[in-house]
């Protein structure tokens, strides 16, 4: 039996700005962005082969919270801005 592992990738999105990096880099970027620009930053994740990324966290000046069962965003939309 062959076991295949798909790497997980993370995105941080604020309005029309998006980065694609590891979890820690996305979280640090989000924390910086909320001090420079208004609006929440959403953290998303996807695995290789997925067509959509799932929102898993939201960062604002007031709070940082994990989201269970968040909405999805097309990877094509994330990659093309």
C-alpha positions as CSV (number, residue, x, y, z in Angstrom):
1,X,0.0,0.0,0.0
2,X,1.4,3.4,-1.0
3,X,0.8,6.4,1.3
4,X,0.8,9.8,-0.3
5,X,1.1,13.0,1.8
6,X,0.1,16.3,0.4
7,X,1.8,19.4,1.6
8,X,-0.4,22.0,3.2
9,X,0.1,25.6,2.1
10,X,-1.1,28.7,3.8
11,X,-2.3,32.1,2.6
12,X,-3.0,35.4,4.4
13,X,-5.4,37.8,2.7
14,X,-6.3,41.4,3.5
15,X,-8.5,43.1,0.9
16,X,-6.5,42.8,-2.3
17,X,-3.2,41.7,-0.7
18,X,-2.3,38.1,-0.5
19,X,0.8,36.2,0.6
20,X,1.5,32.5,0.3
21,X,4.0,31.1,2.9
22,X,4.2,29.0,6.0
23,X,1.9,29.3,8.9
24,X,4.2,31.4,11.0
25,X,5.1,33.8,8.2
26,X,1.4,34.3,7.4
27,X,0.6,35.0,11.0
28,X,3.4,37.5,11.4
29,X,2.4,39.2,8.1
30,X,-1.2,39.4,9.3
31,X,-0.2,41.0,12.6
32,X,1.9,43.6,10.8
33,X,-0.8,44.3,8.2
34,X,-3.6,45.0,10.8
35,X,-1.4,47.8,12.2
36,X,-0.7,49.4,8.8
37,X,-4.1,48.9,7.0
38,X,-7.7,48.7,8.2
39,X,-9.7,45.5,7.8
40,X,-9.3,42.0,9.0
41,X,-6.8,39.5,7.7
42,X,-8.0,36.0,6.9
43,X,-5.6,33.0,7.1
44,X,-6.5,30.1,4.8
45,X,-5.1,26.7,4.1
46,X,-5.2,24.2,1.2
47,X,-3.5,20.9,0.2
48,X,-1.9,20.0,-3.1
49,X,-4.6,19.2,-5.5
50,X,-7.3,21.3,-3.8
51,X,-9.2,23.8,-5.9
52,X,-10.2,25.9,-2.9
53,X,-8.6,27.2,0.3
54,X,-10.5,27.2,3.6
55,X,-10.5,30.2,6.0
56,X,-9.1,28.9,9.3
57,X,-8.4,32.1,11.2
58,X,-9.2,35.8,11.4
59,X,-6.8,38.5,12.7
60,X,-8.0,41.9,13.7
61,X,-6.8,44.6,16.1
62,X,-9.3,43.4,18.7
63,X,-8.8,39.6,18.4
64,X,-7.2,36.6,16.8
65,X,-9.5,33.7,16.4
66,X,-9.6,30.3,14.8
67,X,-12.5,29.5,12.6
68,X,-14.0,26.0,12.3
69,X,-15.7,25.2,9.1
70,X,-14.9,28.6,7.5
71,X,-15.9,29.5,3.9
72,X,-13.8,28.7,1.0
73,X,-12.1,30.8,-1.6
74,X,-11.0,29.6,-5.1
75,X,-7.2,29.1,-5.3
76,X,-7.3,30.6,-8.8
77,X,-8.7,33.8,-7.2
78,X,-6.0,33.8,-4.5
79,X,-3.1,33.3,-6.9
80,X,-4.4,35.9,-9.4
81,X,-5.2,38.6,-6.9
